[in-house]
Amino acid sequence: MRVSDSRGSAPWPEGEGGHPNERPGPARPGEPPSAGPPTPLAHGRLNGWVRGRVAPRDPLHPVAWAREDLPRWARRHRWFLVVLGLGALLRLVTVLGYRPALWFPDSYTYVVTAMRPRPDLVRPAGYSMFLRLLEAFHSFALVVTVQHVLGLLVGVMLYVTVLRRGGPPWAAVLACVPVLLDAYQIELEHLLVSDSLFTFLLVGAVCLAMRRPLTPRSAAALGLVLAAATLTRTVGLPLVAVFALFLLAYGVRRASGTSGESGANGTTGAVRPGRAVARLTVPFLVAALLPVAGYAGWFHATYERVGLVGSNGVFLYARTMSFADCSVMKPPPDLAVLCDSRPPASRPASQEYIWNAQSPLVRLPGITFTKETDTLAGRFASLAIRSQPFGFVRTTLTELGRSFTPGRPVYPDAETYGYYEFPATVPPPPGRHPAVVGKEFAQRYERGSLTLRIAEPFAGLMRAYQDVAWLPGTALLVILLVPPAAWAVQTRSARRAPARRTTRAAGESRAAWTRRAPEDRVSSNRARSNRAPSKWGIAWVTAWALLLVPSATAQFDYRYVLPAVPLACLAAALSVRGPGRRARTP
């Protein structure tokens, strides 16, 4: 099926006695005549755009499209539609089997912030505002249904992006399989946590960054989406720098004429590097940082503290307790109260130093996340990293390696691990004090009972499905290694094939190169750009960042891995080519 490009239009033909800046009537038979007198070109284009999308040209056109084009379109995308349909069916079974939703300890805090809007000390309020938008319906079942829809849309975005960027259709379908059919992904969407919304926003940002050509408007939209992701989970804040560097590199390539984009006359339209970079990075940084700065101002007005959350020092302290040795650190007396005399091998998981009542940090006066306690914990963590840098690196790599284990061992404890499994019985009521308080706000949100209702046989089907349908960590590592391996193989084969060598590599002089036709130079540039990591690099780097940042600042958690999976699959799908596939030419 041929799809016309709505961004451009052919110049209006001059009718008999007409003016070149006036729009004549339609030339095709059967099309209704244009309403009103001819309009100037500037207004005529806008009116034509509105009429083409709002005013129905032919009442029978949708019916004709459904009869003629829809079957061809469905046959073309049949494998993706099968995977998408299975994903939707599995999510429907989950909604029927577990009503209204599954709860995590963090869920109650999100609901409290939604019902009493104010910044939270531990988590940003982005997901709480998402809950607030749906509060008028008083249904957590609707919330998780929307999250399931977002999961399906992530699969659609991956498929469309791979096809638009020239990837093979079979790779586009395979890239969608983990996010659409992984049982743990479906279970995470049924939990009242921020990860599903964060995944949708981040995948949307990456797919938007891959659209070509990038314009100041699309760069600003990219910044807004990334700001929303940052205010949903703070791990998105380092990604602002990652995307800024990506736009910097893209602007430099575009200015040098190696981005593979051609103008209307077949030339690359090279501009000064500084101007090309500023046109993209400035709108992006303004759009990304202004919402974050506004939220930081709200946080400061509430707590008189700088930042998005007030727990950075506490979480980093808990992270360093996996290797911190006070005999090596020799801390001052005010920091020595945070030491643990047990050897690192005998200590519990890092999160126990935040939530366990026996933790040295929790035993301090006041709540755990006061300004004084968080500052003290941050000083201890900084001293531990400076005193034992190799211990920090070693434990970070250990936590990162848990993402790639062949099986799915219980970690960090059985209680947390159990929240990621479809339950066979109704879970007990929350035991932590914040969750007990949050339960009252959740009842106000739902205006009804929060008791989980498990309906068979739907719940049993999902439990059986979860036993077999999930992505092992080893498979994720293989997916992450596909892009650099494919790039190395394609680069080596391109150097060996004389027909694919660039004219410069074949011995052509610079003068001969500049005398070549512009379309030939663009074709060579595109051939190189289709093999370059710039095609999949932003998705690949973002996936690694999502795995590395939690391992370095908190600890490994299974739900932190799932947002990285669709981006890893996207990078892998864009790095491979089908049998006999060649780079496209203009």
DOVEXNU-411808 format. One record per residue (C-alpha): residue number from 0; chain; y, x, z. Coordinates in nm, 3 decimals, always signed. Last residue first. Layout:
<zatis>
 seq mol      c2      c1      c3
 NUM   A       Y       X       Z
...
</zatis>
This chain:
<zatis>
 seq mol      c2      c1      c3
 585   A  +0.838  +1.810  -0.259
 584   A  +0.516  +2.000  -0.193
 583   A  +0.248  +1.907  +0.058
 582   A  +0.032  +2.175  +0.213
 581   A  -0.322  +2.164  +0.094
 580   A  -0.624  +1.970  +0.211
 579   A  -0.954  +2.084  +0.066
 578   A  -1.146  +1.949  +0.365
 577   A  -0.902  +1.799  +0.617
 576   A  -0.640  +2.000  +0.798
 575   A  -0.610  +2.094  +1.162
 574   A  -0.306  +2.175  +1.374
 573   A  -0.161  +1.824  +1.385
 572   A  -0.473  +1.673  +1.543
 571   A  -0.490  +1.949  +1.806
 570   A  -0.127  +1.901  +1.907
 569   A  -0.171  +1.524  +1.939
 568   A  -0.492  +1.567  +2.142
 567   A  -0.312  +1.799  +2.386
 566   A  -0.028  +1.548  +2.411
 565   A  -0.272  +1.263  +2.478
 564   A  -0.448  +1.463  +2.753
 563   A  -0.143  +1.588  +2.947
 562   A  -0.073  +1.251  +3.112
 561   A  -0.436  +1.246  +3.242
 560   A  -0.423  +1.574  +3.431
 559   A  -0.190  +1.468  +3.714
 558   A  -0.426  +1.180  +3.796
 557   A  -0.705  +1.424  +3.872
 556   A  -0.498  +1.610  +4.131
 555   A  -0.444  +1.983  +4.154
 554   A  -0.194  +2.103  +4.411
 553   A  +0.179  +2.105  +4.481
 552   A  +0.425  +2.348  +4.321
 551   A  +0.216  +2.585  +4.108
 550   A  -0.070  +2.350  +4.018
 549   A  +0.177  +2.065  +3.967
 548   A  +0.376  +2.281  +3.718
 547   A  +0.075  +2.417  +3.526
 546   A  -0.095  +2.104  +3.397
 545   A  +0.214  +1.918  +3.279
 544   A  +0.351  +2.245  +3.141
 543   A  +0.035  +2.299  +2.936
 542   A  +0.070  +1.956  +2.777
 541   A  +0.439  +2.015  +2.707
 540   A  +0.362  +2.346  +2.535
 539   A  +0.106  +2.181  +2.304
 538   A  +0.324  +1.881  +2.219
 537   A  +0.624  +2.102  +2.139
 536   A  +0.414  +2.348  +1.939
 535   A  +0.250  +2.106  +1.696
 534   A  +0.447  +2.153  +1.374
 533   A  +0.647  +2.447  +1.507
 532   A  +0.314  +2.632  +1.534
 531   A  +0.347  +2.718  +1.165
 530   A  +0.096  +2.612  +0.898
 529   A  +0.296  +2.321  +0.758
 528   A  +0.611  +2.532  +0.798
 527   A  +0.477  +2.800  +0.564
 526   A  +0.391  +2.555  +0.287
 525   A  +0.723  +2.383  +0.344
 524   A  +0.913  +2.706  +0.293
 523   A  +0.723  +2.781  -0.027
 522   A  +0.796  +2.433  -0.161
 521   A  +1.164  +2.465  -0.062
 520   A  +1.188  +2.794  -0.251
 519   A  +1.031  +2.636  -0.559
 518   A  +1.265  +2.334  -0.535
 517   A  +1.567  +2.564  -0.527
 516   A  +1.467  +2.728  -0.859
 515   A  +1.419  +3.103  -0.837
 514   A  +1.715  +3.335  -0.881
 513   A  +1.730  +3.408  -0.506
 512   A  +1.370  +3.529  -0.511
 511   A  +1.429  +3.747  -0.816
 510   A  +1.720  +3.915  -0.640
 509   A  +1.515  +3.964  -0.324
 508   A  +1.240  +4.136  -0.523
 507   A  +0.899  +3.983  -0.580
 506   A  +0.615  +4.193  -0.444
 505   A  +0.350  +3.928  -0.377
 504   A  +0.468  +3.901  -0.013
 503   A  +0.817  +3.797  -0.135
 502   A  +0.666  +3.536  -0.365
 501   A  +0.480  +3.378  -0.079
 500   A  +0.105  +3.409  -0.089
 499   A  -0.092  +3.092  -0.140
 498   A  -0.243  +3.174  -0.480
 497   A  -0.336  +3.524  -0.367
 496   A  -0.560  +3.385  -0.086
 495   A  -0.605  +3.653  +0.182
 494   A  -0.279  +3.593  +0.362
 493   A  -0.334  +3.219  +0.362
 492   A  -0.684  +3.263  +0.504
 491   A  -0.548  +3.466  +0.796
 490   A  -0.272  +3.218  +0.867
 489   A  -0.511  +2.925  +0.853
 488   A  -0.757  +3.090  +1.092
 487   A  -0.487  +3.191  +1.341
 486   A  -0.326  +2.847  +1.328
 485   A  -0.660  +2.676  +1.382
 484   A  -0.731  +2.892  +1.688
 483   A  -0.383  +2.836  +1.829
 482   A  -0.416  +2.458  +1.783
 481   A  -0.784  +2.420  +1.893
 480   A  -0.754  +2.592  +2.232
 479   A  -0.601  +2.288  +2.403
 478   A  -0.880  +2.065  +2.271
 477   A  -1.141  +2.309  +2.401
 476   A  -0.976  +2.306  +2.744
 475   A  -0.977  +1.926  +2.746
 474   A  -1.348  +1.927  +2.657
 473   A  -1.415  +2.154  +2.956
 472   A  -1.230  +1.910  +3.180
 471   A  -1.467  +1.631  +3.086
 470   A  -1.321  +1.325  +2.909
 469   A  -1.457  +0.997  +3.042
 468   A  -1.695  +0.727  +2.926
 467   A  -2.033  +0.758  +3.105
 466   A  -2.003  +0.648  +3.467
 465   A  -1.679  +0.465  +3.398
 464   A  -1.860  +0.220  +3.170
 463   A  -2.099  +0.121  +3.450
 462   A  -1.806  +0.057  +3.683
 461   A  -1.623  -0.131  +3.407
 460   A  -1.921  -0.358  +3.340
 459   A  -1.966  -0.422  +3.710
 458   A  -1.606  -0.539  +3.740
 457   A  -1.650  -0.785  +3.455
 456   A  -1.982  -0.926  +3.585
 455   A  -1.846  -1.000  +3.840
 454   A  -1.502  -1.067  +3.978
 453   A  -1.352  -0.840  +4.244
 452   A  -1.055  -1.001  +4.419
 451   A  -0.820  -0.754  +4.587
 450   A  -0.629  -0.903  +4.878
 449   A  -0.254  -0.891  +4.815
 448   A  -0.200  -1.254  +4.912
 447   A  +0.107  -1.440  +4.795
 446   A  +0.476  -1.411  +4.727
 445   A  +0.394  -1.103  +4.517
 444   A  +0.717  -0.917  +4.594
 443   A  +0.742  -1.051  +4.949
 442   A  +0.381  -0.954  +5.006
 441   A  +0.458  -0.607  +4.873
 440   A  +0.748  -0.575  +5.117
 439   A  +0.513  -0.645  +5.407
 438   A  +0.256  -0.402  +5.267
 437   A  +0.520  -0.130  +5.257
 436   A  +0.536  -0.120  +5.637
 435   A  +0.161  -0.068  +5.657
 434   A  +0.179  +0.186  +5.374
 433   A  +0.448  +0.385  +5.554
 432   A  +0.233  +0.381  +5.873
 431   A  -0.081  +0.512  +5.708
 430   A  -0.391  +0.295  +5.750
 429   A  -0.388  +0.074  +5.443
 428   A  -0.628  -0.223  +5.446
 427   A  -0.993  -0.151  +5.362
 426   A  -1.105  -0.148  +4.995
 425   A  -1.281  -0.460  +4.857
 424   A  -1.625  -0.362  +4.738
 423   A  -1.760  -0.209  +4.414
 422   A  -1.448  -0.007  +4.354
 421   A  -1.341  +0.127  +4.010
 420   A  -1.296  +0.496  +4.081
 419   A  -0.965  +0.682  +4.094
 418   A  -0.887  +0.572  +4.451
 417   A  -1.221  +0.720  +4.561
 416   A  -1.105  +1.075  +4.489
 415   A  -0.822  +1.035  +4.737
 414   A  -1.060  +0.923  +5.011
 413   A  -1.333  +1.174  +4.925
 412   A  -1.103  +1.472  +4.954
 411   A  -0.909  +1.710  +4.727
 410   A  -1.132  +1.690  +4.526
 409   A  -1.480  +1.546  +4.463
 408   A  -1.628  +1.729  +4.165
 407   A  -1.584  +1.587  +3.813
 406   A  -1.804  +1.785  +3.583
 405   A  -1.738  +2.068  +3.337
 404   A  -1.431  +2.199  +3.527
 403   A  -1.117  +2.238  +3.315
 402   A  -0.845  +2.085  +3.533
 401   A  -0.983  +2.272  +3.835
 400   A  -0.879  +2.592  +3.658
 399   A  -0.513  +2.511  +3.719
 398   A  -0.573  +2.505  +4.094
 397   A  -0.744  +2.844  +4.074
 396   A  -0.469  +2.978  +3.848
 395   A  -0.213  +2.874  +4.108
 394   A  -0.426  +3.027  +4.384
 393   A  -0.430  +3.364  +4.207
 392   A  -0.060  +3.358  +4.119
 391   A  +0.041  +3.278  +4.478
 390   A  -0.195  +3.540  +4.620
 389   A  -0.056  +3.794  +4.375
 388   A  +0.297  +3.718  +4.493
 387   A  +0.210  +3.768  +4.861
 386   A  +0.528  +3.863  +5.050
 385   A  +0.771  +3.703  +4.808
 384   A  +0.559  +3.388  +4.775
 383   A  +0.511  +3.358  +5.153
 382   A  +0.881  +3.416  +5.223
 381   A  +0.979  +3.144  +4.977
 380   A  +0.726  +2.904  +5.129
 379   A  +0.858  +2.966  +5.481
 378   A  +1.217  +2.917  +5.367
 377   A  +1.122  +2.591  +5.194
 376   A  +0.948  +2.463  +5.506
 375   A  +1.260  +2.530  +5.715
 374   A  +1.482  +2.357  +5.459
 373   A  +1.250  +2.054  +5.449
 372   A  +1.244  +2.036  +5.828
 371   A  +1.624  +2.057  +5.861
 370   A  +1.691  +1.804  +5.586
 369   A  +1.444  +1.558  +5.730
 368   A  +1.122  +1.503  +5.535
 367   A  +0.858  +1.534  +5.805
 366   A  +1.012  +1.288  +6.047
 365   A  +1.155  +1.408  +6.375
 364   A  +1.033  +1.686  +6.601
 363   A  +0.781  +1.932  +6.452
 362   A  +0.414  +1.833  +6.473
 361   A  +0.413  +1.734  +6.105
 360   A  +0.489  +2.090  +5.999
 359   A  +0.217  +2.249  +6.211
 358   A  -0.030  +1.996  +6.061
 357   A  -0.234  +1.808  +6.322
 356   A  -0.088  +1.467  +6.219
 355   A  -0.219  +1.512  +5.865
 354   A  +0.018  +1.399  +5.590
 353   A  +0.200  +1.708  +5.466
 352   A  -0.030  +1.996  +5.567
 351   A  -0.327  +1.781  +5.461
 350   A  -0.190  +1.782  +5.105
 349   A  -0.280  +2.150  +5.068
 348   A  -0.653  +2.101  +5.107
 347   A  -0.807  +2.211  +5.437
 346   A  -0.815  +2.568  +5.570
 345   A  -1.129  +2.774  +5.618
 344   A  -1.086  +3.000  +5.313
 343   A  -0.721  +3.062  +5.406
 342   A  -0.818  +3.214  +5.744
 341   A  -0.723  +2.997  +6.044
 340   A  -0.415  +3.097  +6.245
 339   A  -0.191  +2.853  +6.061
 338   A  +0.177  +2.947  +6.065
 337   A  +0.457  +2.688  +6.074
 336   A  +0.581  +2.786  +6.423
 335   A  +0.631  +3.141  +6.290
 334   A  +0.928  +3.023  +6.085
 333   A  +1.175  +3.003  +6.379
 332   A  +1.028  +3.320  +6.529
 331   A  +1.084  +3.535  +6.217
 330   A  +0.795  +3.567  +5.970
 329   A  +0.571  +3.875  +5.953
 328   A  +0.446  +3.786  +5.600
 327   A  +0.133  +4.000  +5.613
 326   A  +0.012  +3.887  +5.956
 325   A  +0.146  +3.541  +5.866
 324   A  -0.108  +3.506  +5.587
 323   A  -0.015  +3.241  +5.328
 322   A  -0.295  +3.178  +5.074
 321   A  -0.368  +2.801  +5.059
 320   A  -0.073  +2.743  +5.291
 319   A  +0.152  +2.819  +4.992
 318   A  +0.106  +2.470  +4.845
 317   A  +0.184  +2.293  +5.172
 316   A  +0.507  +2.493  +5.195
 315   A  +0.589  +2.402  +4.834
 314   A  +0.539  +2.035  +4.917
 313   A  +0.765  +2.052  +5.221
 312   A  +1.037  +2.251  +5.044
 311   A  +1.056  +2.008  +4.755
 310   A  +1.056  +1.701  +4.981
 309   A  +1.408  +1.563  +4.971
 308   A  +1.409  +1.415  +4.623
 307   A  +1.653  +1.420  +4.329
 306   A  +1.865  +1.703  +4.465
 305   A  +2.159  +1.783  +4.691
 304   A  +2.164  +1.627  +5.036
 303   A  +2.412  +1.395  +5.205
 302   A  +2.131  +1.138  +5.243
 301   A  +2.261  +0.828  +5.064
 300   A  +2.565  +0.965  +4.881
 299   A  +2.363  +1.271  +4.782
 298   A  +2.082  +1.057  +4.638
 297   A  +2.331  +0.847  +4.441
 296   A  +2.491  +1.166  +4.309
 295   A  +2.149  +1.300  +4.212
 294   A  +2.085  +0.972  +4.028
 293   A  +2.407  +1.019  +3.832
 292   A  +2.321  +1.381  +3.761
 291   A  +1.983  +1.275  +3.622
 290   A  +2.148  +1.007  +3.409
 289   A  +2.402  +1.265  +3.278
 288   A  +2.146  +1.542  +3.224
 287   A  +1.935  +1.405  +2.941
 286   A  +2.207  +1.237  +2.732
 285   A  +2.445  +1.532  +2.768
 284   A  +2.168  +1.785  +2.705
 283   A  +2.048  +1.607  +2.392
 282   A  +2.394  +1.545  +2.250
 281   A  +2.477  +1.918  +2.295
 280   A  +2.143  +2.050  +2.174
 279   A  +2.138  +1.880  +1.835
 278   A  +2.478  +1.934  +1.673
 277   A  +2.520  +2.258  +1.872
 276   A  +2.217  +2.419  +1.708
 275   A  +2.326  +2.338  +1.353
 274   A  +2.682  +2.453  +1.427
 273   A  +2.569  +2.785  +1.571
 272   A  +2.321  +2.846  +1.291
 271   A  +2.577  +2.795  +1.011
 270   A  +2.450  +2.555  +0.751
 269   A  +2.159  +2.555  +0.505
 268   A  +2.130  +2.250  +0.280
 267   A  +1.762  +2.291  +0.209
 266   A  +1.802  +2.225  -0.158
 265   A  +1.625  +1.957  -0.365
 264   A  +1.940  +1.774  -0.470
 263   A  +1.899  +1.493  -0.219
 262   A  +1.838  +1.736  +0.065
 261   A  +1.529  +1.922  +0.151
 260   A  +1.354  +1.979  +0.478
 259   A  +1.092  +2.254  +0.508
 258   A  +1.241  +2.401  +0.821
 257   A  +1.297  +2.738  +0.659
 256   A  +1.655  +2.689  +0.535
 255   A  +1.818  +2.933  +0.776
 254   A  +2.018  +2.653  +0.935
 253   A  +1.709  +2.438  +0.972
 252   A  +1.519  +2.721  +1.137
 251   A  +1.805  +2.785  +1.381
 250   A  +1.838  +2.416  +1.463
 249   A  +1.464  +2.379  +1.521
 248   A  +1.460  +2.682  +1.752
 247   A  +1.743  +2.541  +1.962
 246   A  +1.587  +2.194  +1.959
 245   A  +1.264  +2.344  +2.096
 244   A  +1.455  +2.543  +2.357
 243   A  +1.623  +2.221  +2.474
 242   A  +1.284  +2.047  +2.480
 241   A  +1.140  +2.309  +2.716
 240   A  +1.455  +2.311  +2.933
 239   A  +1.434  +1.935  +2.977
 238   A  +1.062  +1.979  +3.047
 237   A  +1.146  +2.145  +3.378
 236   A  +1.281  +1.805  +3.497
 235   A  +0.978  +1.601  +3.385
 234   A  +0.773  +1.712  +3.684
 233   A  +1.016  +1.499  +3.886
 232   A  +0.824  +1.183  +3.798
 231   A  +0.991  +0.855  +3.703
 230   A  +1.346  +0.991  +3.709
 229   A  +1.231  +1.276  +3.486
 228   A  +1.067  +1.032  +3.242
 227   A  +1.389  +0.831  +3.218
 226   A  +1.580  +1.153  +3.153
 225   A  +1.329  +1.242  +2.880
 224   A  +1.389  +0.908  +2.711
 223   A  +1.766  +0.954  +2.731
 222   A  +1.750  +1.308  +2.594
 221   A  +1.535  +1.204  +2.299
 220   A  +1.783  +0.928  +2.219
 219   A  +2.059  +1.189  +2.216
 218   A  +1.855  +1.409  +1.982
 217   A  +1.788  +1.107  +1.758
 216   A  +2.162  +1.045  +1.732
 215   A  +2.244  +1.411  +1.674
 214   A  +1.991  +1.412  +1.389
 213   A  +1.633  +1.538  +1.363
 212   A  +1.493  +1.519  +1.011
 211   A  +1.214  +1.460  +1.065
 210   A  +1.048  +1.293  +1.360
 209   A  +0.858  +1.530  +1.587
 208   A  +1.106  +1.507  +1.876
 207   A  +1.055  +1.130  +1.880
 206   A  +0.680  +1.179  +1.915
 205   A  +0.738  +1.417  +2.206
 204   A  +0.979  +1.177  +2.378
 203   A  +0.746  +0.880  +2.329
 202   A  +0.459  +1.082  +2.474
 201   A  +0.681  +1.151  +2.776
 200   A  +0.790  +0.791  +2.821
 199   A  +0.440  +0.645  +2.789
 198   A  +0.289  +0.908  +3.017
 197   A  +0.555  +0.848  +3.283
 196   A  +0.496  +0.471  +3.272
 195   A  +0.122  +0.523  +3.316
 194   A  +0.173  +0.787  +3.589
 193   A  +0.404  +0.585  +3.813
 192   A  +0.146  +0.425  +4.038
 191   A  +0.029  +0.067  +4.092
 190   A  -0.323  +0.134  +3.969
 189   A  -0.460  -0.059  +3.671
 188   A  -0.321  +0.200  +3.428
 187   A  -0.505  +0.467  +3.626
 186   A  -0.831  +0.273  +3.583
 185   A  -0.780  +0.261  +3.206
 184   A  -0.718  +0.636  +3.195
 183   A  -1.023  +0.690  +3.414
 182   A  -1.234  +0.488  +3.172
 181   A  -1.126  +0.696  +2.871
 180   A  -1.119  +0.462  +2.568
 179   A  -0.758  +0.438  +2.451
 178   A  -0.613  +0.767  +2.580
 177   A  -0.925  +0.965  +2.495
 176   A  -0.981  +0.807  +2.148
 175   A  -0.628  +0.830  +2.011
 174   A  -0.649  +1.191  +1.888
 173   A  -0.979  +1.110  +1.717
 172   A  -0.809  +0.849  +1.499
 171   A  -0.531  +1.085  +1.392
 170   A  -0.785  +1.359  +1.324
 169   A  -0.974  +1.126  +1.086
 168   A  -0.647  +1.038  +0.914
 167   A  -0.563  +1.403  +0.833
 166   A  -0.227  +1.524  +0.965
 165   A  +0.083  +1.503  +0.747
 164   A  +0.350  +1.464  +1.014
 163   A  +0.377  +1.092  +0.951
 162   A  +0.002  +1.047  +0.988
 161   A  -0.011  +1.235  +1.319
 160   A  +0.293  +1.048  +1.449
 159   A  +0.151  +0.706  +1.363
 158   A  -0.177  +0.771  +1.542
 157   A  -0.015  +0.919  +1.852
 156   A  +0.238  +0.639  +1.880
 155   A  -0.034  +0.375  +1.848
 154   A  -0.241  +0.536  +2.122
 153   A  +0.061  +0.546  +2.352
 152   A  +0.121  +0.180  +2.267
 151   A  -0.223  +0.094  +2.404
 150   A  -0.139  +0.263  +2.733
 149   A  +0.193  +0.079  +2.748
 148   A  +0.003  -0.247  +2.703
 147   A  -0.217  -0.153  +2.998
 146   A  +0.094  -0.087  +3.205
 145   A  +0.228  -0.430  +3.110
 144   A  -0.097  -0.583  +3.232
 143   A  -0.067  -0.376  +3.551
 142   A  +0.273  -0.533  +3.623
 141   A  +0.161  -0.883  +3.523
 140   A  -0.121  -0.868  +3.777
 139   A  +0.135  -0.749  +4.032
 138   A  +0.293  -1.091  +3.995
 137   A  +0.619  -1.218  +4.141
 136   A  +0.764  -1.294  +3.793
 135   A  +1.121  -1.209  +3.903
 134   A  +1.002  -0.868  +4.024
 133   A  +0.934  -0.744  +3.671
 132   A  +1.255  -0.542  +3.637
 131   A  +1.221  -0.430  +3.998
 130   A  +0.881  -0.281  +3.928
 129   A  +1.036  -0.064  +3.657
 128   A  +1.312  +0.021  +3.903
 127   A  +1.042  +0.139  +4.143
 126   A  +0.895  +0.352  +3.866
 125   A  +1.227  +0.532  +3.821
 124   A  +1.301  +0.567  +4.193
 123   A  +1.224  +0.935  +4.239
 122   A  +0.949  +1.023  +4.490
 121   A  +0.948  +1.190  +4.832
 120   A  +1.285  +1.119  +4.995
 119   A  +1.326  +0.780  +4.829
 118   A  +1.653  +0.678  +4.671
 117   A  +1.775  +0.327  +4.756
 116   A  +1.688  -0.015  +4.622
 115   A  +1.523  -0.229  +4.892
 114   A  +1.266  -0.438  +4.705
 113   A  +1.195  -0.170  +4.445
 112   A  +1.213  +0.114  +4.699
 111   A  +0.964  -0.069  +4.923
 110   A  +0.737  -0.137  +4.622
 109   A  +0.726  +0.231  +4.528
 108   A  +0.644  +0.325  +4.886
 107   A  +0.358  +0.075  +4.888
 106   A  +0.208  +0.220  +4.571
 105   A  +0.198  +0.577  +4.706
 104   A  -0.114  +0.498  +4.911
 103   A  -0.287  +0.371  +4.593
 102   A  -0.357  +0.006  +4.516
 101   A  -0.558  -0.169  +4.246
 100   A  -0.421  -0.487  +4.090
  99   A  -0.434  -0.870  +4.088
  98   A  -0.721  -0.907  +4.035
  97   A  -0.997  -0.664  +3.941
  96   A  -1.262  -0.791  +3.697
  95   A  -1.046  -1.001  +3.463
  94   A  -0.781  -0.732  +3.426
  93   A  -1.050  -0.468  +3.374
  92   A  -1.228  -0.678  +3.109
  91   A  -0.897  -0.717  +2.926
  90   A  -0.842  -0.342  +2.943
  89   A  -1.183  -0.280  +2.790
  88   A  -1.109  -0.529  +2.510
  87   A  -0.774  -0.365  +2.431
  86   A  -0.937  -0.023  +2.408
  85   A  -1.213  -0.159  +2.187
  84   A  -0.952  -0.316  +1.958
  83   A  -0.757  +0.008  +1.936
  82   A  -1.071  +0.202  +1.847
  81   A  -1.166  -0.050  +1.577
  80   A  -0.807  -0.065  +1.448
  79   A  -0.806  +0.313  +1.421
  78   A  -1.123  +0.306  +1.217
  77   A  -0.994  +0.029  +0.989
  76   A  -0.663  +0.192  +0.902
  75   A  -0.698  +0.181  +0.522
  74   A  -0.917  -0.127  +0.531
  73   A  -0.659  -0.310  +0.743
  72   A  -0.375  -0.216  +0.507
  71   A  -0.576  -0.333  +0.206
  70   A  -0.659  -0.663  +0.379
  69   A  -0.292  -0.709  +0.482
  68   A  -0.149  -0.644  +0.135
  67   A  -0.275  -0.941  -0.068
  66   A  -0.335  -1.246  +0.150
  65   A  -0.115  -1.155  +0.447
  64   A  +0.161  -1.037  +0.213
  63   A  +0.145  -1.364  +0.019
  62   A  +0.169  -1.563  +0.340
  61   A  +0.461  -1.353  +0.461
  60   A  +0.637  -1.406  +0.123
  59   A  +0.585  -1.785  +0.110
  58   A  +0.921  -1.866  +0.272
  57   A  +1.093  -1.638  +0.020
  56   A  +1.402  -1.432  +0.079
  55   A  +1.421  -1.505  +0.450
  54   A  +1.759  -1.396  +0.591
  53   A  +1.730  -1.149  +0.875
  52   A  +1.604  -0.817  +0.740
  51   A  +1.724  -0.807  +0.380
  50   A  +2.027  -1.020  +0.461
  49   A  +2.136  -0.774  +0.729
  48   A  +2.093  -0.468  +0.504
  47   A  +2.267  -0.644  +0.217
  46   A  +2.559  -0.733  +0.442
  45   A  +2.587  -0.372  +0.558
  44   A  +2.565  -0.235  +0.205
  43   A  +2.817  -0.486  +0.078
  42   A  +3.066  -0.403  +0.353
  41   A  +3.101  -0.040  +0.246
  40   A  +3.063  -0.124  -0.124
  39   A  +3.333  -0.386  -0.132
  38   A  +3.215  -0.748  -0.143
  37   A  +3.123  -0.967  -0.437
  36   A  +3.183  -1.336  -0.370
  35   A  +2.964  -1.539  -0.141
  34   A  +2.587  -1.572  -0.111
  33   A  +2.354  -1.358  -0.317
  32   A  +2.132  -1.552  -0.554
  31   A  +1.779  -1.624  -0.439
  30   A  +1.509  -1.391  -0.578
  29   A  +1.268  -1.551  -0.824
  28   A  +1.351  -1.311  -1.101
  27   A  +1.464  -0.961  -1.003
  26   A  +1.819  -0.851  -1.087
  25   A  +1.992  -0.981  -0.780
  24   A  +2.365  -1.049  -0.801
  23   A  +2.621  -0.774  -0.839
  22   A  +2.761  -0.563  -0.553
  21   A  +3.117  -0.442  -0.612
  20   A  +3.230  -0.081  -0.593
  19   A  +3.139  -0.007  -0.957
  18   A  +3.344  -0.310  -1.063
  17   A  +3.194  -0.585  -1.272
  16   A  +3.284  -0.700  -1.621
  15   A  +2.921  -0.698  -1.718
  14   A  +2.726  -0.574  -1.420
  13   A  +2.748  -0.223  -1.283
  12   A  +2.427  -0.129  -1.121
  11   A  +2.437  -0.082  -0.739
  10   A  +2.329  +0.264  -0.633
   9   A  +1.967  +0.286  -0.514
   8   A  +1.902  +0.248  -0.147
   7   A  +1.814  +0.479  +0.139
   6   A  +1.701  +0.433  +0.496
   5   A  +1.473  +0.140  +0.418
   4   A  +1.204  +0.357  +0.267
   3   A  +0.961  +0.146  +0.066
   2   A  +0.602  +0.118  +0.172
   1   A  +0.335  +0.143  -0.091
   0   A  +0.000  +0.000  +0.000
</zatis>
